[in-house]
Amino acid sequence: MIRKKITAAIIILIGFLLQTSVFRSFELANVVPNMLLIVTVSYAYLRGRTSGLLIGFVCGLLLDMYCGSVMGLYAFIFMSIGFLIGFCRKFYFTDTLALPFILISVSDLVYGFYYFITEFLMRGKLAFGYYFLHVILPEMLYTAIVGIVIYRLIKVLEQIINKAYIREED
C-alpha cells in the first residue's frame, strides 16, 4: 500500500518537473502539455474518486505554489476534475485507449474553460474565441496526445505494483 503512495508522489513530482521545465523546450503553438492534469486524470481513472480527488489536490497545489495568481484555484480545478473522472470509472472502465484519450481531452477543455472564467472573464477580458483557438484547443490536443503515452506508463506501473502487492499477501 505504501508503494502506491510513494509511486504516485514520485510520478506527480516527475510530471511537475516535466511540465515546468523540460516541456518548455518543446512548446508547440506556444503551449505545453499539462502533465499534472494527465497524472490526475490517469490516477482518477485507474484508482477512483478518492485517489483522483487527493492527487488532483496535490497536483493543483503544486501549480498554485509555482505559478498561481490565486492560491487554491488550480487545486480546486484539479480536485473537481479528479473527482469527476474517478466517478466515471464506475461506469466506463475499459482497456481501450479511446476512453482515456477522450477523458484527458475533455478534462483539459474543462480546465481551460475554468481557467478562462477565473483569470480573464472576471477581469472583464471577453475574447473567449481567441483564447479558445490559440490556447485551449492547441493545449487540449497536445495534452491528449502526450496523455496517451503517459497513461499507458502509469497503467503499467499500477499493474506491476498490484502484482507485487498480491505476491506479498501470499
C-alpha positions as CSV (number, residue, x, y, z in Angstrom):
1,M,0.0,0.0,0.0
2,I,2.8,2.4,0.8
3,R,4.4,1.6,-2.6
4,K,1.3,3.0,-4.3
5,K,1.6,6.3,-2.4
6,I,5.3,6.6,-3.0
7,T,4.9,5.8,-6.7
8,A,2.1,8.4,-7.0
9,A,4.2,11.0,-5.2
10,I,7.2,10.3,-7.5
11,I,5.1,10.4,-10.6
12,I,3.5,13.7,-9.5
13,L,6.9,15.2,-8.9
14,I,8.2,14.0,-12.3
15,G,5.1,15.4,-14.0
16,F,5.6,18.7,-12.3
17,L,9.2,18.9,-13.3
18,L,8.5,17.9,-16.9
19,Q,5.7,20.4,-17.2
20,T,7.6,23.3,-15.7
21,S,11.0,22.8,-17.2
22,V,11.6,20.1,-19.8
23,F,8.4,20.6,-21.9
24,R,9.1,24.4,-22.0
25,S,11.7,23.5,-24.6
26,F,9.1,21.6,-26.7
27,E,6.4,24.2,-27.0
28,L,4.0,23.7,-29.9
29,A,1.8,26.7,-30.7
30,N,3.1,28.4,-27.5
31,V,1.6,25.7,-25.3
32,V,3.0,22.8,-23.3
33,P,1.2,19.6,-22.4
34,N,-0.5,19.8,-19.0
35,M,1.4,16.9,-17.3
36,L,-0.2,17.3,-13.9
37,L,-3.7,17.1,-15.5
38,I,-2.6,13.9,-17.3
39,V,-1.4,12.4,-14.0
40,T,-4.6,13.5,-12.2
41,V,-6.9,12.0,-14.9
42,S,-4.9,8.8,-15.2
43,Y,-4.9,8.1,-11.5
44,A,-8.6,9.0,-11.1
45,Y,-9.5,6.7,-13.9
46,L,-7.4,3.8,-12.7
47,R,-8.0,4.2,-8.9
48,G,-11.3,6.0,-8.5
49,R,-12.8,9.1,-6.9
50,T,-10.8,9.4,-3.7
51,S,-7.4,9.0,-5.4
52,G,-8.5,11.4,-8.1
53,L,-9.5,13.9,-5.5
54,L,-6.3,13.7,-3.5
55,I,-3.9,13.5,-6.4
56,G,-5.8,16.4,-8.0
57,F,-5.4,18.4,-4.9
58,V,-1.7,17.8,-4.6
59,C,-1.1,18.5,-8.4
60,G,-3.2,21.7,-8.2
61,L,-1.4,22.8,-5.0
62,L,2.0,22.3,-6.7
63,L,0.8,24.5,-9.6
64,D,-0.6,27.1,-7.2
65,M,2.7,27.4,-5.4
66,Y,4.6,27.6,-8.6
67,C,2.6,30.0,-10.7
68,G,-0.8,30.6,-9.3
69,S,-2.2,34.1,-9.0
70,V,-5.0,33.0,-6.7
71,M,-4.0,30.4,-4.1
72,G,-6.2,27.3,-4.4
73,L,-7.5,27.9,-7.9
74,Y,-5.6,25.1,-9.5
75,A,-6.2,22.9,-6.5
76,F,-10.0,23.4,-6.9
77,I,-9.9,22.8,-10.6
78,F,-7.8,19.7,-10.4
79,M,-9.8,18.3,-7.5
80,S,-13.0,18.7,-9.3
81,I,-11.7,17.0,-12.4
82,G,-10.1,14.2,-10.4
83,F,-13.3,13.5,-8.6
84,L,-15.5,13.6,-11.7
85,I,-13.1,11.3,-13.7
86,G,-12.9,8.9,-10.7
87,F,-16.7,8.9,-10.6
88,C,-16.8,7.9,-14.3
89,R,-14.6,4.9,-13.5
90,K,-17.5,3.1,-12.0
91,F,-19.5,3.2,-15.2
92,Y,-17.0,3.3,-18.1
93,F,-13.9,1.2,-17.2
94,T,-12.4,-0.4,-20.4
95,D,-9.0,-1.5,-21.6
96,T,-9.0,0.5,-24.8
97,L,-7.2,3.8,-25.0
98,A,-10.1,5.7,-26.6
99,L,-11.8,6.5,-23.3
100,P,-8.7,7.8,-21.5
101,F,-7.9,9.9,-24.7
102,I,-11.5,11.4,-24.5
103,L,-11.3,11.9,-20.8
104,I,-8.0,13.7,-20.9
105,S,-9.2,15.8,-23.8
106,V,-12.5,16.8,-22.1
107,S,-10.6,17.4,-18.8
108,D,-8.2,19.8,-20.5
109,L,-11.2,21.5,-22.1
110,V,-12.9,21.9,-18.7
111,Y,-9.6,23.1,-17.2
112,G,-9.1,25.7,-19.9
113,F,-12.7,26.9,-19.5
114,Y,-12.4,27.2,-15.7
115,Y,-9.1,29.0,-16.1
116,F,-10.6,31.4,-18.6
117,I,-13.5,32.2,-16.4
118,T,-11.4,32.8,-13.2
119,E,-8.4,34.5,-14.8
120,F,-9.9,36.5,-17.7
121,L,-13.6,36.8,-17.6
122,M,-13.6,38.1,-14.0
123,R,-11.3,40.8,-15.1
124,G,-13.5,41.9,-18.0
125,K,-11.5,40.3,-20.8
126,L,-14.1,38.7,-23.1
127,A,-12.0,37.3,-26.0
128,F,-13.1,33.7,-25.5
129,G,-12.9,32.8,-29.2
130,Y,-9.3,34.0,-29.4
131,Y,-8.4,32.2,-26.2
132,F,-10.2,29.0,-27.3
133,L,-8.4,28.9,-30.7
134,H,-5.0,29.9,-29.6
135,V,-4.7,28.4,-26.1
136,I,-7.3,25.9,-25.1
137,L,-7.6,23.9,-28.4
138,P,-3.8,23.5,-29.0
139,E,-3.2,22.7,-25.4
140,M,-6.0,20.1,-25.4
141,L,-4.6,18.4,-28.5
142,Y,-1.0,18.4,-27.2
143,T,-2.1,17.2,-23.8
144,A,-4.3,14.4,-25.2
145,I,-1.5,13.1,-27.5
146,V,1.1,13.1,-24.8
147,G,-1.5,11.9,-22.3
148,I,-2.0,8.5,-24.0
149,V,1.7,7.7,-23.7
150,I,1.8,8.8,-20.0
151,Y,-1.5,7.0,-19.2
152,R,-0.1,3.7,-20.6
153,L,3.1,4.2,-18.5
154,I,1.1,4.8,-15.3
155,K,-1.2,1.9,-16.1
156,V,1.8,-0.5,-16.5
157,L,3.3,0.8,-13.2
158,E,0.0,0.3,-11.4
159,Q,-0.2,-3.3,-12.7
160,I,3.3,-4.0,-11.6
161,I,2.7,-2.6,-8.1
162,N,-0.6,-4.5,-7.8
163,K,1.1,-7.8,-8.8
164,A,3.9,-7.2,-6.2
165,Y,1.2,-6.4,-3.6
166,I,-0.7,-9.6,-4.3
167,R,2.5,-11.7,-4.1
168,E,3.4,-10.1,-0.7
169,E,0.0,-11.2,0.6
170,D,0.5,-14.8,-0.4
